[in-house]
């Protein structure tokens, strides 16, 4: 959530920068400033009224000591009127603050100055590419056919058990899932991230603090009776570990990693682009999350991108890294890099990771601060990235490594799978 300080001090700049994301903030920002003016005026009046109330209350005691009952009763009547006015002012202040907060949560995060101008994914900028695209045989097939051929992923059984988008992994397919999760976690912990195992359901406060609520409630599964949300990513519970926490500057950076299943309704997703593992309602993902000093957050972002890149290289997959344009960025992000791997059988790029800096946007909702050397508290910067999401990684591994003899497993994974090929 943007701070009132930024909105008031940089009003024109806020409107201009949000326009880069395709968001017209002019009217909302004007309402926010007007509501904040009203809030400040009400608070000033309330403070003055409370001061008068306290002074009148002291007069009651003084008149009673003097034996001046008539003056004491008049002072009591004055206190009663002032109390009633204070109640009205407090109610007005509360209502104004709620309206103000409701408007504040509508504003996306400000894009970094590094964000390219653009409206759609076609305007994203390729930062760099790596890896070799395999030359497949003419008989090469997409992963959903390979899954059936080798009996490693059962999409039809998933439909029976739950519905479309809930595959069942079997035999070496299940082992490959487990191997990738362990491989990703080991790579992350070796890079200094501390592993945590968070809940797979969160409360509404957790969803709000990472920016998933109220922005993406339609994409989250909701257990209405208990008011819990199934997590769309480990980012939600892991980031909320530091909700309402004040860290010391010496404790930063905090680097965490977690494996969780992820649950997404993916409402409105139809067609050939959602076949097989390309788009699921439940999938596995390993996440990395960082809490940083503001002056270090963009160096940390670069470090995270390099880390994810090193993992993709070890999987020997052709990849590219994109800097997202303003129109293709998330509500909460200030700067995002997407990773895509090339699926040779489908002949298309598949997104497997997003690595983002949220600056202080999430931290303001979290109330996560650090205490600087001058003893003042300031908002931290938060970052997160997929390291990595499994479904499309599995799709690319199966498709790109298929041969007449079977599916080759990259050497980096073989000590985790216990086999070098799926036959």
C-alpha positions as CSV (number, residue, x, y, z in Angstrom):
1,X,0.0,0.0,0.0
2,X,1.3,3.4,-0.9
3,X,2.0,5.8,2.1
4,X,0.0,9.0,2.5
5,X,3.4,10.8,2.8
6,X,4.3,9.8,-0.8
7,X,0.8,10.6,-2.1
8,X,0.7,14.0,-0.6
9,X,4.3,15.0,-1.3
10,X,4.5,13.6,-4.8
11,X,0.9,13.8,-6.0
12,X,1.6,14.6,-9.7
13,X,4.4,12.1,-9.8
14,X,2.3,9.3,-8.3
15,X,-0.4,9.8,-11.0
16,X,2.2,9.9,-13.8
17,X,4.0,6.8,-12.6
18,X,0.8,4.8,-12.1
19,X,-0.2,5.7,-15.7
20,X,2.8,3.5,-16.7
21,X,0.9,0.6,-15.3
22,X,-2.1,1.7,-17.3
23,X,-3.9,2.8,-14.1
24,X,-5.7,6.2,-14.2
25,X,-5.2,7.4,-10.6
26,X,-6.2,11.0,-11.0
27,X,-9.6,10.8,-9.4
28,X,-8.6,8.3,-6.7
29,X,-5.6,10.3,-5.6
30,X,-7.7,13.5,-5.4
31,X,-10.3,11.7,-3.2
32,X,-7.5,10.4,-1.0
33,X,-6.0,13.9,-0.5
34,X,-9.4,15.3,0.2
35,X,-10.3,12.6,2.7
36,X,-6.9,13.0,4.4
37,X,-7.5,16.8,4.7
38,X,-10.9,16.0,6.3
39,X,-9.3,13.4,8.6
40,X,-6.6,15.9,9.7
41,X,-9.2,18.7,10.3
42,X,-11.4,16.3,12.4
43,X,-8.4,15.1,14.4
44,X,-7.5,18.7,15.1
45,X,-11.0,19.6,16.3
46,X,-11.2,16.4,18.4
47,X,-7.9,17.2,20.1
48,X,-9.0,20.7,20.9
49,X,-12.4,19.4,22.2
50,X,-10.7,16.8,24.4
51,X,-8.4,19.5,25.8
52,X,-11.5,21.7,26.6
53,X,-13.1,18.6,28.1
54,X,-10.2,17.9,30.4
55,X,-10.0,21.5,31.5
56,X,-13.7,21.6,32.3
57,X,-13.4,18.4,34.2
58,X,-10.7,19.9,36.4
59,X,-12.9,22.9,37.0
60,X,-15.6,20.6,38.3
61,X,-13.2,19.4,41.0
62,X,-12.0,22.9,41.8
63,X,-15.5,24.3,42.2
64,X,-16.5,21.3,44.4
65,X,-13.5,22.0,46.7
66,X,-14.6,25.6,46.9
67,X,-18.1,24.6,47.8
68,X,-19.5,26.3,44.7
69,X,-22.1,23.7,43.8
70,X,-23.8,25.9,41.2
71,X,-20.6,26.5,39.2
72,X,-19.7,22.8,39.6
73,X,-23.0,21.7,38.1
74,X,-22.6,24.2,35.2
75,X,-19.1,22.8,34.6
76,X,-20.5,19.2,34.7
77,X,-23.0,20.2,32.0
78,X,-20.3,21.6,29.9
79,X,-18.2,18.4,30.3
80,X,-21.2,16.3,29.2
81,X,-21.7,18.4,26.1
82,X,-18.0,18.2,25.3
83,X,-18.1,14.4,25.8
84,X,-21.0,14.0,23.4
85,X,-19.2,16.1,20.8
86,X,-16.1,14.0,21.3
87,X,-18.1,10.9,20.6
88,X,-19.5,12.4,17.4
89,X,-16.0,13.5,16.3
90,X,-14.5,10.1,17.1
91,X,-17.2,8.4,15.0
92,X,-16.6,10.8,12.1
93,X,-12.9,10.3,12.4
94,X,-13.3,6.5,12.3
95,X,-15.6,6.7,9.3
96,X,-13.3,9.0,7.4
97,X,-10.3,6.7,8.2
98,X,-12.2,3.7,6.9
99,X,-13.1,5.5,3.7
100,X,-9.5,6.7,3.3
101,X,-8.1,3.2,3.8
102,X,-10.7,1.8,1.3
103,X,-9.4,4.3,-1.3
104,X,-5.7,3.7,-0.5
105,X,-5.9,-0.1,-1.1
106,X,-7.2,0.6,-4.7
107,X,-3.9,2.1,-5.8
108,X,-1.3,-0.3,-7.2
109,X,2.4,0.0,-6.3
110,X,4.4,2.6,-8.2
111,X,6.5,1.1,-11.0
112,X,10.3,1.6,-10.8
113,X,11.9,4.0,-13.2
114,X,13.5,0.9,-14.8
115,X,10.1,-0.4,-15.9
116,X,9.7,-0.3,-19.7
117,X,6.6,1.5,-21.1
118,X,4.1,-0.8,-22.6
119,X,0.6,-2.2,-22.4
120,X,0.9,-6.0,-23.0
121,X,3.3,-8.9,-22.8
122,X,4.3,-8.1,-26.3
123,X,6.0,-5.0,-24.9
124,X,8.2,-6.9,-22.4
125,X,11.9,-6.5,-22.9
126,X,14.2,-9.6,-23.3
127,X,17.2,-9.0,-21.0
128,X,19.1,-12.1,-22.0
129,X,18.8,-15.6,-23.2
130,X,20.7,-18.8,-22.6
131,X,20.8,-22.5,-23.3
132,X,20.5,-24.5,-26.5
133,X,17.2,-25.3,-28.1
134,X,17.2,-29.1,-28.8
135,X,16.6,-30.4,-32.3
136,X,13.8,-33.0,-31.8
137,X,12.8,-35.8,-34.0
138,X,9.8,-35.4,-36.3
139,X,8.0,-37.9,-34.0
140,X,8.4,-35.7,-31.0
141,X,5.2,-35.2,-29.0
142,X,4.0,-32.7,-26.3
143,X,4.3,-33.6,-22.6
144,X,0.7,-34.6,-22.2
145,X,1.2,-37.4,-24.7
146,X,4.5,-38.4,-23.2
147,X,2.9,-38.5,-19.7
148,X,0.4,-41.0,-21.0
149,X,2.9,-43.0,-23.0
150,X,5.2,-43.5,-19.9
151,X,2.3,-43.6,-17.4
152,X,3.8,-40.8,-15.2
153,X,1.0,-38.2,-15.1
154,X,-2.7,-39.0,-15.3
155,X,-4.8,-36.1,-16.2
156,X,-8.0,-38.1,-16.6
157,X,-7.7,-39.6,-13.1
158,X,-7.3,-36.0,-11.8
159,X,-10.5,-35.0,-13.4
160,X,-12.2,-38.0,-11.7
161,X,-10.8,-37.1,-8.3
162,X,-11.2,-33.3,-8.4
163,X,-11.6,-31.8,-11.9
164,X,-9.6,-30.4,-14.7
165,X,-6.3,-28.8,-13.6
166,X,-5.6,-31.4,-10.8
167,X,-3.2,-34.0,-12.3
168,X,-2.2,-37.2,-10.6
169,X,1.6,-37.9,-10.7
170,X,2.5,-41.5,-10.8
171,X,5.7,-43.6,-10.5
172,X,8.7,-41.8,-11.9
173,X,6.5,-38.8,-12.5
174,X,5.9,-38.5,-8.8
175,X,9.6,-39.1,-8.1
176,X,10.5,-36.4,-10.6
177,X,8.3,-34.0,-8.7
178,X,9.9,-34.8,-5.4
179,X,13.3,-34.6,-6.9
180,X,12.7,-31.1,-8.3
181,X,11.4,-29.9,-5.0
182,X,14.4,-31.2,-3.1
183,X,16.8,-29.9,-5.8
184,X,15.3,-26.4,-5.7
185,X,15.3,-26.3,-1.9
186,X,18.9,-27.5,-1.7
187,X,20.0,-24.9,-4.2
188,X,18.2,-22.2,-2.2
189,X,19.5,-23.2,1.2
190,X,23.0,-23.4,-0.2
191,X,22.6,-19.8,-1.4
192,X,21.8,-18.7,2.2
193,X,18.0,-19.0,2.3
194,X,16.5,-20.5,5.4
195,X,13.9,-23.1,4.8
196,X,10.5,-22.8,6.4
197,X,7.4,-25.0,6.1
198,X,4.3,-22.7,6.3
199,X,0.6,-23.4,6.4
200,X,-1.2,-24.0,3.1
201,X,-4.2,-21.9,4.2
202,X,-4.1,-18.3,5.5
203,X,-6.5,-15.8,7.0
204,X,-7.8,-12.7,5.2
205,X,-5.2,-10.5,7.0
206,X,-2.4,-12.5,5.4
207,X,-3.9,-12.2,2.0
208,X,-4.4,-8.4,2.4
209,X,-0.8,-7.8,3.6
210,X,0.8,-9.3,0.4
211,X,-1.7,-7.5,-1.9
212,X,-3.7,-10.6,-2.9
213,X,-6.8,-9.2,-1.2
214,X,-8.8,-7.3,-2.2
215,X,-7.1,-7.4,-5.6
216,X,-7.2,-11.1,-6.5
217,X,-9.9,-12.6,-4.3
218,X,-11.6,-14.0,-7.4
219,X,-8.5,-16.1,-8.2
220,X,-8.2,-17.6,-4.7
221,X,-10.1,-20.6,-3.3
222,X,-12.0,-19.6,-0.2
223,X,-13.1,-21.9,2.7
224,X,-16.0,-19.7,3.6
225,X,-17.1,-21.3,6.9
226,X,-13.7,-20.7,8.6
227,X,-12.8,-17.7,6.4
228,X,-9.5,-19.2,5.3
229,X,-7.9,-18.9,1.8
230,X,-5.9,-21.6,0.1
231,X,-2.6,-20.1,-0.7
232,X,-1.9,-19.1,-4.4
233,X,1.9,-19.1,-3.6
234,X,4.2,-19.6,-0.6
235,X,4.9,-15.8,-0.8
236,X,1.7,-15.2,1.2
237,X,2.4,-17.1,4.4
238,X,6.1,-16.7,4.3
239,X,6.0,-12.9,3.9
240,X,3.4,-12.7,6.7
241,X,5.9,-14.3,9.1
242,X,7.1,-10.8,9.6
243,X,3.8,-9.0,9.9
244,X,3.8,-6.5,12.8
245,X,7.5,-7.1,13.4
246,X,10.2,-4.5,14.0
247,X,13.6,-5.8,13.0
248,X,17.0,-4.3,13.8
249,X,19.1,-3.2,10.8
250,X,21.6,-5.8,11.8
251,X,19.0,-8.6,11.3
252,X,18.6,-7.7,7.6
253,X,18.6,-9.2,5.1
254,X,16.2,-12.0,6.0
255,X,16.3,-14.7,3.3
256,X,13.6,-17.5,3.4
257,X,12.6,-20.3,1.1
258,X,9.7,-22.7,1.2
259,X,8.0,-25.4,-0.7
260,X,4.2,-25.5,-0.9
261,X,1.5,-26.6,-3.2
262,X,-0.3,-23.6,-4.7
263,X,-4.0,-23.3,-5.5
264,X,-5.4,-20.9,-8.1
265,X,-8.9,-20.8,-9.6
266,X,-7.5,-19.5,-12.9
267,X,-11.0,-18.2,-13.8
268,X,-11.3,-17.4,-17.5
269,X,-8.5,-19.6,-18.7
270,X,-9.5,-21.7,-21.6
271,X,-8.1,-23.0,-24.9
272,X,-5.0,-24.7,-26.2
273,X,-2.7,-22.7,-23.9
274,X,-4.0,-24.5,-20.8
275,X,-3.4,-28.1,-22.0
276,X,-1.5,-30.6,-19.8
277,X,0.7,-28.9,-17.3
278,X,0.6,-25.4,-18.9
279,X,-2.1,-24.1,-16.5
280,X,-3.3,-25.9,-13.3
281,X,-5.5,-25.3,-10.3
282,X,-3.1,-27.1,-8.0
283,X,0.7,-27.2,-8.5
284,X,3.9,-27.3,-6.6
285,X,6.3,-24.4,-6.3
286,X,9.4,-23.5,-4.3
287,X,9.6,-19.8,-3.4
288,X,12.3,-17.4,-2.2
289,X,11.5,-14.3,-0.1
290,X,13.7,-11.5,1.1
291,X,13.4,-8.6,3.5
292,X,16.0,-5.9,2.8
293,X,17.2,-2.5,3.7
294,X,15.7,-0.1,1.1
295,X,19.1,0.9,-0.2
296,X,20.0,-2.7,-0.9
297,X,16.8,-4.0,-2.4
298,X,17.7,-3.6,-6.1
299,X,21.1,-5.3,-5.6
300,X,19.2,-8.0,-3.9
301,X,16.8,-8.3,-6.8
302,X,19.7,-8.7,-9.2
303,X,21.1,-11.4,-6.9
304,X,17.8,-13.3,-6.9
305,X,17.6,-13.1,-10.7
306,X,21.1,-14.5,-11.0
307,X,20.3,-17.3,-8.5
308,X,17.2,-18.4,-10.4
309,X,19.2,-18.3,-13.6
310,X,21.9,-20.5,-12.2
311,X,19.2,-23.2,-11.3
312,X,17.7,-23.1,-14.8
313,X,21.2,-23.5,-16.3
314,X,21.7,-26.6,-14.2
315,X,18.5,-28.1,-15.6
316,X,20.0,-27.5,-19.1
317,X,16.9,-25.8,-20.4
318,X,16.9,-23.0,-23.0
319,X,15.6,-19.9,-21.3
320,X,15.1,-16.2,-21.5
321,X,14.7,-13.4,-18.9
322,X,12.2,-10.7,-19.5
323,X,11.8,-7.3,-17.9
324,X,8.1,-6.7,-17.6
325,X,6.6,-3.6,-19.0
326,X,4.2,-1.5,-16.9
327,X,1.0,-2.9,-18.5
328,X,2.0,-6.5,-17.8
329,X,3.1,-6.0,-14.1
330,X,1.3,-7.2,-11.1
331,X,-0.7,-4.9,-8.7
332,X,2.0,-5.1,-6.0
333,X,5.3,-5.1,-8.0
334,X,7.7,-2.2,-8.5
335,X,9.9,-4.2,-10.9
336,X,9.6,-7.8,-12.2
337,X,11.7,-10.1,-14.2
338,X,10.0,-13.2,-15.7
339,X,11.9,-16.4,-16.6
340,X,10.6,-18.5,-19.5
341,X,11.9,-21.8,-20.7
342,X,11.4,-23.0,-24.3
343,X,9.2,-26.0,-24.9
344,X,10.6,-27.6,-28.1
345,X,7.6,-29.9,-28.7
346,X,5.0,-27.1,-28.3
347,X,7.4,-24.6,-29.9
348,X,6.6,-21.9,-27.4
349,X,8.0,-20.1,-24.4
350,X,6.6,-21.1,-21.0
351,X,6.8,-18.8,-17.9
352,X,8.4,-20.6,-14.9
353,X,9.3,-17.8,-12.5
354,X,8.7,-14.2,-11.6
355,X,11.2,-12.4,-9.5
356,X,10.0,-9.0,-8.1
357,X,10.9,-6.1,-5.9
358,X,7.9,-4.7,-4.0
359,X,9.9,-1.9,-2.3
360,X,7.8,-0.8,0.7
361,X,4.4,-1.6,-0.7
362,X,3.9,-4.9,1.1
363,X,5.8,-3.8,4.1
364,X,3.4,-0.9,4.7
365,X,0.5,-3.3,4.8
366,X,2.5,-5.7,6.9
367,X,3.7,-3.0,9.3
368,X,7.1,-4.6,8.9
369,X,9.8,-2.1,9.9
370,X,13.4,-2.0,10.9
371,X,15.1,0.2,13.5
372,X,17.8,2.4,12.0
373,X,20.9,3.7,13.8
374,X,19.1,6.9,14.7
375,X,16.5,4.6,16.5
376,X,13.8,5.7,14.1
377,X,11.8,2.9,12.4
378,X,11.4,2.7,8.7
379,X,9.6,0.3,6.3
380,X,11.7,-2.6,5.0
381,X,11.6,-3.6,1.3
382,X,10.3,-7.0,0.4
383,X,11.1,-9.2,-2.6
384,X,10.1,-12.7,-3.8
385,X,10.6,-15.1,-6.6
386,X,9.7,-18.5,-7.9
387,X,12.6,-20.8,-7.5
388,X,11.0,-22.6,-9.2
389,X,7.4,-23.4,-10.2
390,X,7.3,-27.1,-11.2
391,X,4.6,-27.7,-13.9
392,X,6.1,-26.0,-16.9
393,X,9.6,-27.0,-15.8
394,X,8.4,-30.6,-15.9
395,X,6.7,-30.0,-19.3
396,X,9.9,-28.6,-20.8
397,X,12.1,-31.3,-19.3
398,X,9.9,-34.0,-20.7
399,X,9.5,-32.5,-24.1
400,X,13.1,-31.2,-24.7
401,X,14.8,-34.4,-23.4
402,X,12.7,-37.0,-25.3
403,X,14.4,-39.5,-27.4
404,X,13.4,-42.8,-29.1
405,X,14.8,-44.6,-26.1
406,X,13.1,-42.5,-23.4
407,X,13.3,-39.2,-21.6
408,X,16.7,-38.2,-20.5
409,X,17.1,-36.7,-17.0
410,X,19.6,-33.8,-16.6
411,X,22.7,-34.9,-14.6
412,X,22.0,-32.3,-11.8
413,X,18.7,-34.1,-11.0
414,X,19.9,-37.7,-11.3
415,X,21.1,-37.9,-7.7
416,X,17.6,-36.8,-6.6
417,X,15.6,-39.0,-8.9
418,X,17.8,-42.1,-8.6
419,X,17.4,-42.7,-12.3
420,X,18.9,-41.2,-15.5
421,X,16.0,-41.8,-17.8
422,X,12.2,-42.4,-17.9
423,X,11.6,-45.4,-20.2
